[in-house]
Amino acid sequence: MRGATHAKWAACAAVVALVATGCGGGGNSGAGGADGIVTSSWTDPQNPLEPANTNEVQGGKVLDMIFRGLKKYDPKTGAATDMLAERIETTDSVNFTVTLKDGWTFSNGEKVTARSFVDAWNYGAHLKNNQKNAYFFGYIEGYEQVHPASGTARAETMSGLKVVDDRTFTVKLSQKFSTWPDTLGYSAFAPLPRAFFDDHDAWLAKPVGNGPYMLQSYKKGSKAELRRWDAYNGPDKAQNGGIDLIVYTDNNTAYTDLIAGNIDLVDDVPAAQLKNVRADLGDRYINEPAGILQTLAFPFYDKAWNTPDGAVVRKGLSMAINRQQITDTIFHKTRTPAKDWTSPVLGPEGGSDHALCGEACEYDPAEAKRLIAEGGGIPGGQVKITYNADTGSHKDWVDAVCNSINNALGNDRACVGRPVGTFADFRNKIGEKKMPGPFRAGWQMDYPLIQNFLQPLYYTNASSNDGKWTNKKFDDLVDRANAESDQTRAVETFKQAEEVVRDEMAAIPLWYQNGSAGYSERISGVALNPFSVPVYNEIKVD
């Protein structure tokens, strides 16, 4: 169904049932120029917008606009560059001295100091605060005392963090981690003002940060309004007056609204529209590689999916999936069949290895059927793939994956899709360990290192290890890789760890995802960063 054939009133009528956008205030109305407001599609984040408690894309979009940390990832190359850090020094890859640039403040006028970082990191790490990104602080000495694997915390702060003066603090890690500074552009490491600690509930209702935008308001299920902070003194000032993130529960509706002129930007072009998007948008359609991998994860906390022969069954399921056909027909070649568990944007020197998965990622229905039988068959006799139904055209590809598996096994009920209404509900059910079988597990890199595609997802008790897979050999190799002072040797050791993921088929890699976006004639300067997120501050309203 081509959105270009629909009248504006019809498109707005469709979206009003979902969000309170109002037909008069869409992409075609309002001021232009430097004060113009950009309207963009969005989905409600899972959690309140705390830096250490947001590990998904939608909340991350907002945090990346309202916060700046020690490092920032270049919007074109992904390279970690200094932002608030004047320098980060070490002689042994264990002890680091961080010196801050002078002149940075939060939007409430409070000065950003070394204490702003140390207090934020101690809060994020502490067990009592139950932050999803606590694991990212795990390499700092003293983490195990504030966040033990069992029992209660034995300390309030990590011994490895010390404030020297307003612009200097030191960090001692529990082991060598040569590339640790490159991780510090991730939003979990953002500084926090005293207001966060003094009145936490009030801060959550209206977060205060130090980035180029301020969050003016957020109504769950409707929209978030971000406005340019004119006193921001960073080099990446906002080129527009603000961003309105409009909540959609169906990205086809968002696309229809874009074509009708009711919003300015859609950063997830639905699969159903890919055949029309060039004709609809011409040069206003963006399709380029991004650091995103789609996989099927497994509930290893369920004994049925964690048997001695489980890897054989999982390999068989992988070989039953015709990736090439799905990426060609469903995604119109905007996805590439995955051959490993990282991303091509890393490049060979960064750890991407398209030969690593080998035959396990090749479509071979006869071998798939043999392996599944050899491994004892599908647990419960049926694969139920759980996915969120509100974004990403997931129903289309899940149905295609199930059709491929069913055809390979000669059983039209061997695999079925299991939709969950919203992304937030989907993530909550994952956190509650309520997955009855494989589930969608898209991964957007936090920073462009092979470590980020492996450790957060597969290391024992890691922050995004949603299936609770555990393997001592893998953990040991990751620890060795992180301790390497030579980056080339570190990458090679990470590849050995990835081979363990392959041998156990800890997750089934499906395809590498391109970033895609479409935008209206009202705006210009639209680009996606290597994480597939729009570079909001560079967008101009014409």
C-alpha positions in Angstrom: 0.0 0.0 0.0 1.7 3.2 -1.1 1.4 6.1 1.3 1.6 8.6 -1.5 -1.9 7.7 -2.6 -3.5 8.7 0.6 -4.9 12.1 1.5 -3.4 13.9 4.5 -6.7 13.8 6.5 -6.9 10.0 6.1 -3.3 9.5 7.3 -3.9 11.7 10.3 -7.1 10.0 11.2 -5.2 6.7 11.3 -2.6 8.0 13.7 -4.9 9.8 16.1 -6.1 6.4 17.3 -2.5 5.7 18.3 -1.1 9.0 19.5 -2.3 12.5 20.3 -0.3 14.3 17.6 -3.0 16.6 16.4 -3.4 17.2 12.6 -2.5 20.9 12.7 0.9 20.5 14.2 2.7 18.1 12.0 5.7 18.3 9.8 4.3 20.9 7.5 3.5 23.5 10.1 5.4 25.7 12.6 8.4 27.8 12.3 11.3 27.0 10.0 14.9 28.0 10.1 17.1 27.8 13.2 14.1 27.6 15.5 12.2 25.0 13.5 11.0 21.8 15.3 11.7 18.4 13.7 9.0 15.7 14.2 10.3 12.1 14.1 8.8 8.7 14.7 9.7 6.9 18.0 8.7 4.1 20.3 8.3 4.3 24.1 11.4 3.3 25.9 11.3 0.4 28.3 12.4 2.3 31.4 12.7 5.8 32.8 15.5 7.8 31.1 18.4 7.1 33.5 21.7 6.7 31.8 22.7 3.5 33.7 19.2 2.0 33.3 18.7 2.3 29.6 20.1 -0.5 27.4 17.7 -0.2 24.4 17.7 2.0 21.3 14.6 4.1 21.9 15.6 5.4 25.3 19.2 5.7 24.0 18.1 8.2 21.4 16.9 10.6 24.0 19.9 10.1 26.3 22.3 10.8 23.4 20.6 14.1 22.9 20.5 15.3 26.5 23.9 14.0 27.7 27.5 14.3 26.7 30.2 12.1 28.4 33.9 11.8 28.4 33.9 10.5 24.8 31.7 10.8 21.8 31.5 8.6 18.8 32.1 10.3 15.5 28.8 10.4 13.6 30.5 9.4 10.4 33.3 7.0 11.4 32.2 5.8 14.8 35.7 6.6 16.2 35.8 7.5 19.9 36.8 11.1 20.3 37.3 13.2 23.4 34.2 15.3 24.5 34.3 16.3 28.2 37.7 14.5 28.6 40.7 16.7 28.1 42.8 13.6 28.3 42.7 10.0 29.7 46.2 8.8 30.7 47.5 5.4 31.7 50.9 3.6 31.7 49.6 0.1 32.5 46.0 -0.2 31.2 44.9 -0.6 34.8 45.3 2.8 36.4 43.8 5.7 34.5 43.8 9.5 35.2 40.9 11.4 33.7 41.2 15.2 33.3 38.0 17.1 32.4 37.8 20.1 30.1 36.8 23.3 31.9 33.6 25.2 31.3 31.0 22.4 31.1 27.7 22.7 33.0 24.4 21.0 33.2 21.3 22.7 31.9 20.3 23.7 35.4 23.5 25.7 35.7 25.4 23.3 37.9 29.0 22.8 36.9 30.1 19.4 35.6 32.9 18.1 37.8 34.8 15.0 38.5 32.3 14.3 41.3 29.5 14.3 38.6 31.1 11.3 37.0 32.2 9.4 40.1 28.8 9.7 41.9 27.0 8.7 38.7 29.2 5.6 38.2 28.9 4.6 41.8 25.1 4.9 41.6 24.9 2.9 38.4 27.0 0.1 39.8 25.3 -0.3 43.2 23.2 -3.3 43.7 20.4 -1.5 45.5 19.8 0.8 42.5 19.0 -2.1 40.2 20.4 -0.5 37.1 20.4 -2.5 33.9 23.8 -1.2 32.8 25.5 -1.9 36.1 27.6 -4.5 34.4 29.4 -1.9 32.4 31.1 -0.7 35.6 32.2 -4.3 36.4 35.9 -3.7 35.4 36.3 -1.0 38.1 38.0 -2.2 41.2 35.5 -2.6 44.0 32.6 -3.4 41.8 32.1 -6.8 43.4 31.7 -5.1 46.8 28.9 -2.8 45.7 27.3 -5.4 43.3 28.1 -8.9 44.6 26.8 -11.9 42.6 24.7 -12.9 45.7 23.9 -11.4 49.0 23.9 -7.7 49.9 26.4 -5.0 49.0 29.5 -4.7 51.3 30.3 -1.2 50.3 28.6 2.0 49.2 31.2 3.1 46.6 33.8 1.4 44.4 37.3 1.6 45.7 38.7 2.1 42.2 37.2 5.6 41.8 38.8 8.6 43.5 38.1 12.3 43.1 41.4 14.3 42.9 39.9 17.7 42.3 37.1 19.4 40.4 38.6 18.5 37.0 40.4 15.2 37.8 39.6 11.7 39.0 41.4 8.4 38.9 40.1 5.0 37.9 41.7 1.7 38.9 40.4 -1.4 37.0 40.5 -4.9 38.4 42.4 -6.1 35.4 44.0 -4.7 32.2 41.6 -3.3 29.7 43.6 -1.5 27.0 40.5 -0.2 25.1 38.5 0.8 28.2 38.6 4.6 27.3 36.9 3.8 24.0 33.9 2.5 25.9 33.3 5.8 27.7 31.1 7.3 25.0 28.3 4.9 25.9 25.5 6.7 27.7 25.8 4.5 30.9 29.0 6.5 31.7 27.3 9.9 31.5 27.7 12.4 34.4 24.8 13.3 36.7 23.9 16.5 38.5 23.2 16.7 42.2 19.5 17.1 41.4 19.4 13.4 40.3 20.4 12.4 43.9 18.6 15.1 45.8 15.1 14.5 44.3 15.3 11.4 42.2 11.6 11.2 41.3 11.5 14.9 40.2 14.6 14.3 38.0 13.0 11.2 36.4 9.9 13.2 35.6 12.1 15.8 33.8 15.8 14.7 33.4 18.5 17.3 33.5 21.6 16.7 31.4 24.5 18.5 29.8 23.8 17.8 26.1 22.7 20.0 23.2 19.0 19.4 24.0 16.8 19.6 27.1 13.8 17.2 27.6 10.9 19.7 27.9 8.2 17.0 28.4 7.5 13.3 27.9 4.0 11.7 27.9 4.2 7.9 27.7 2.3 6.7 24.6 2.3 10.1 23.0 5.5 12.0 22.5 8.7 13.4 24.0 9.5 17.1 23.3 13.2 18.0 23.2 14.3 21.6 22.8 17.6 23.2 21.9 19.7 24.3 25.0 21.1 27.6 23.8 23.8 27.7 26.6 25.3 24.4 25.5 29.0 24.9 24.9 30.0 21.8 23.1 31.2 21.7 19.5 28.0 19.9 18.3 25.3 22.5 18.9 21.8 21.8 17.7 21.1 23.2 14.2 17.3 23.2 14.9 15.0 24.4 17.6 14.2 21.0 18.9 13.0 17.4 18.2 9.5 16.1 18.8 9.6 12.3 19.1 6.1 11.0 18.2 5.2 7.5 19.6 3.9 5.1 17.0 2.8 1.5 17.6 2.9 0.7 13.9 5.8 1.9 11.7 3.6 1.6 8.6 1.4 4.3 10.0 4.5 6.4 10.7 5.6 6.0 7.1 2.1 6.9 5.8 2.3 10.1 7.9 5.7 10.9 6.5 4.4 10.7 2.9 1.3 12.7 3.8 3.5 15.5 5.4 2.4 15.0 9.0 5.9 14.2 10.3 9.4 15.0 9.1 11.4 11.8 9.8 11.0 8.1 10.0 14.1 6.2 11.0 12.8 2.7 10.4 11.3 2.3 7.0 8.9 -0.7 7.2 9.6 -3.8 5.1 6.2 -3.5 3.4 7.2 -0.1 2.0 10.7 -0.9 0.8 9.5 -1.7 -2.7 8.0 1.8 -3.0 10.4 4.0 -0.9 12.6 5.1 -3.8 9.6 6.2 -5.9 8.0 7.9 -2.8 11.1 9.7 -1.5 13.8 9.7 -4.1 17.0 11.1 -2.6 15.2 11.6 0.8 15.6 7.9 1.5 18.8 6.7 3.4 20.0 3.1 3.3 23.5 2.4 4.5 25.4 -0.2 6.6 25.1 0.1 10.4 26.4 -1.7 13.4 23.3 -3.8 13.9 22.9 -7.6 14.0 19.6 -9.5 14.2 19.7 -12.8 16.0 17.5 -15.4 17.5 18.3 -15.8 21.2 17.4 -18.8 23.4 16.1 -19.1 27.0 19.0 -21.2 28.5 17.2 -20.8 31.8 14.7 -23.3 30.5 16.1 -26.8 30.8 14.3 -27.9 27.6 16.5 -25.5 25.6 19.7 -26.2 27.6 20.4 -29.8 27.0 23.7 -31.6 26.2 22.6 -31.9 22.5 21.0 -28.5 22.4 23.8 -27.0 20.2 23.0 -29.6 17.6 19.3 -28.7 17.5 20.2 -24.9 17.4 22.6 -25.5 14.5 19.9 -27.4 12.7 17.4 -24.6 13.1 20.1 -22.2 11.8 20.5 -24.3 8.7 16.8 -24.4 8.2 16.6 -20.6 7.7 16.9 -19.3 4.1 18.5 -16.0 5.0 19.2 -15.0 1.4 15.6 -15.5 0.3 14.3 -13.6 3.3 16.6 -10.6 2.9 15.9 -10.4 -0.8 12.1 -10.7 -0.6 11.1 -9.3 2.7 13.8 -6.7 3.1 14.5 -6.0 -0.6 18.3 -6.4 0.0 18.4 -3.8 2.8 19.7 -6.6 5.0 22.7 -9.0 4.4 22.7 -12.6 5.5 24.9 -12.9 8.6 28.0 -14.9 8.6 29.2 -14.2 12.1 28.1 -12.6 15.4 29.6 -9.1 14.8 29.0 -6.5 12.1 30.8 -5.7 8.8 31.1 -2.0 9.9 33.9 -3.2 12.2 36.0 -4.3 9.2 38.4 -7.3 9.3 40.9 -5.4 11.4 38.1 -4.7 14.0 37.1 -8.3 14.2 34.4 -8.9 11.6 35.0 -12.4 10.1 32.5 -13.5 7.4 33.9 -17.0 7.3 33.4 -17.7 11.0 29.9 -19.2 11.0 30.6 -21.4 8.1 28.1 -24.1 7.2 26.0 -23.4 10.3 24.7 -20.2 8.6 24.1 -21.8 5.2 20.7 -22.9 4.1 20.6 -26.7 3.9 17.2 -28.1 4.7 18.2 -31.8 4.5 21.1 -31.3 6.9 18.9 -29.1 9.1 16.3 -31.9 9.4 19.0 -34.5 10.2 20.7 -32.4 12.9 17.4 -31.6 14.7 16.5 -35.3 14.7 20.0 -36.2 15.9 19.7 -33.6 18.8 16.5 -35.1 20.0 14.0 -32.9 18.2 12.6 -29.5 18.9 11.8 -29.0 22.6 8.1 -29.4 23.1 7.7 -30.2 19.4 7.3 -26.6 18.3 9.5 -23.5 18.0 7.7 -20.4 19.2 9.6 -17.2 18.2 8.6 -14.3 20.4 8.8 -10.7 19.0 7.4 -7.3 19.6 4.7 -6.4 17.1 4.9 -2.6 17.3 8.1 -1.8 15.4 10.5 -3.1 12.9 8.2 -5.2 10.6 9.1 -8.1 12.9 5.9 -10.1 12.0 6.9 -10.2 8.4 10.4 -11.7 8.9 9.3 -14.0 11.8 6.6 -15.5 9.6 9.2 -15.9 6.8 11.7 -17.6 9.2 9.0 -20.0 10.4 7.9 -20.8 6.9 11.5 -21.6 6.0 11.8 -23.9 9.1 8.5 -25.5 8.4 9.4 -26.2 4.8 12.8 -27.7 5.8 11.2 -30.0 8.3 8.1 -30.9 6.3 5.8 -29.8 9.1 3.7 -26.6 8.8 3.4 -26.3 12.6 7.0 -26.8 13.6 7.5 -23.1 14.0 5.0 -20.3 14.8 5.4 -16.6 15.6 4.4 -15.4 19.1 3.8 -11.6 19.1 3.9 -9.4 22.1 2.1 -6.0 21.7 4.7 -3.5 22.6 8.5 -3.2 22.8 8.3 -2.3 26.5 6.2 -5.4 27.3 8.4 -7.6 25.2 11.5 -6.4 27.1 9.8 -6.8 30.4 8.9 -10.4 29.6 12.5 -11.1 28.7 13.7 -9.6 32.0 11.2 -11.8 33.8 12.5 -14.9 32.0 9.2 -15.7 30.4 10.4 -16.7 27.0 9.0 -20.1 26.0 11.5 -20.5 23.1 13.7 -18.4 20.8 13.1 -14.7 20.7 14.1 -11.7 18.6 17.4 -10.2 19.8 18.5 -7.3 17.6 21.8 -5.7 18.8 22.8 -2.2 18.0 26.4 -1.6 19.0 27.1 0.7 21.9 30.6 1.4 20.7 32.5 0.1 17.6 34.5 -2.7 19.2 34.3 -6.5 18.7 34.1 -6.7 22.5 30.7 -5.0 22.4 29.2 -7.6 20.1 30.4 -10.4 22.4 30.8 -9.5 26.1 27.5 -7.7 26.9 25.6 -10.5 25.1 27.3 -13.8 26.1 29.5 -13.2 29.1 28.1 -14.9 32.3 25.5 -12.5 33.9 26.3 -9.7 31.4 23.9 -6.8 31.1 22.3 -7.9 27.9 22.8 -11.7 28.2 19.0 -12.1 28.1 19.1 -15.8 27.5 21.4 -16.4 30.5 23.9 -18.4 28.4 27.1 -19.2 30.3 30.4 -20.8 29.2 33.7 -20.6 31.2 35.9 -21.0 28.2 34.2 -18.0 26.5 34.5 -15.9 29.7 38.2 -16.7 30.1 38.9 -15.8 26.5 37.1 -12.5 26.9 39.1 -11.7 30.0 42.3 -12.5 28.2 41.3 -10.3 25.2 40.5 -7.4 27.4 43.9 -7.7 29.2 45.8 -7.5 25.9 47.7 -4.3 25.5 48.2 -4.9 21.7 44.9 -4.3 19.9 45.6 -6.8 17.1 46.2 -9.6 19.6 43.1 -8.5 21.5 41.0 -8.8 18.4 42.3 -12.3 17.6 41.5 -13.5 21.1 38.0 -12.1 20.8 37.6 -14.0 17.6 38.6 -17.2 19.5 35.8 -16.3 22.0 33.4 -15.9 19.1 34.3 -19.4 17.9 32.9 -20.7 21.2 29.7 -18.8 20.6 29.6 -20.5 17.2 30.4 -24.0 18.4 27.6 -23.8 21.0 25.3 -21.8 18.8 24.6 -19.5 21.7 22.4 -17.5 19.4 21.5 -17.9 15.7 22.8 -14.9 13.6 20.2 -13.9 11.0 21.3 -10.8 9.1 23.3 -7.6 9.3 20.9 -4.6 9.2 21.3 -1.4 7.3 20.2 1.8 8.8 17.3 3.2 7.0 15.4 6.5 7.1 13.1 8.7 5.1 12.5 12.4 5.6 10.3 15.2 4.3 11.2 18.1 2.0 10.9 20.4 5.0 14.2 19.3 6.5 17.8 18.8 5.3 21.2 17.6 6.6 19.7 14.3 7.6 22.2 11.5 8.2 22.5 8.3 10.2 25.4 7.6 12.4 27.1 4.1 12.4 24.6 3.0 15.1 21.7 3.8 12.6 20.4 6.6 14.8 19.7 10.0 13.1 22.2 12.7 13.9 19.4 14.9 15.3 21.6 17.9 16.1 22.7 18.3 12.5 19.2 18.4 11.0 18.1 21.7 9.6 14.5 23.0 9.1 14.3 24.8 5.8 
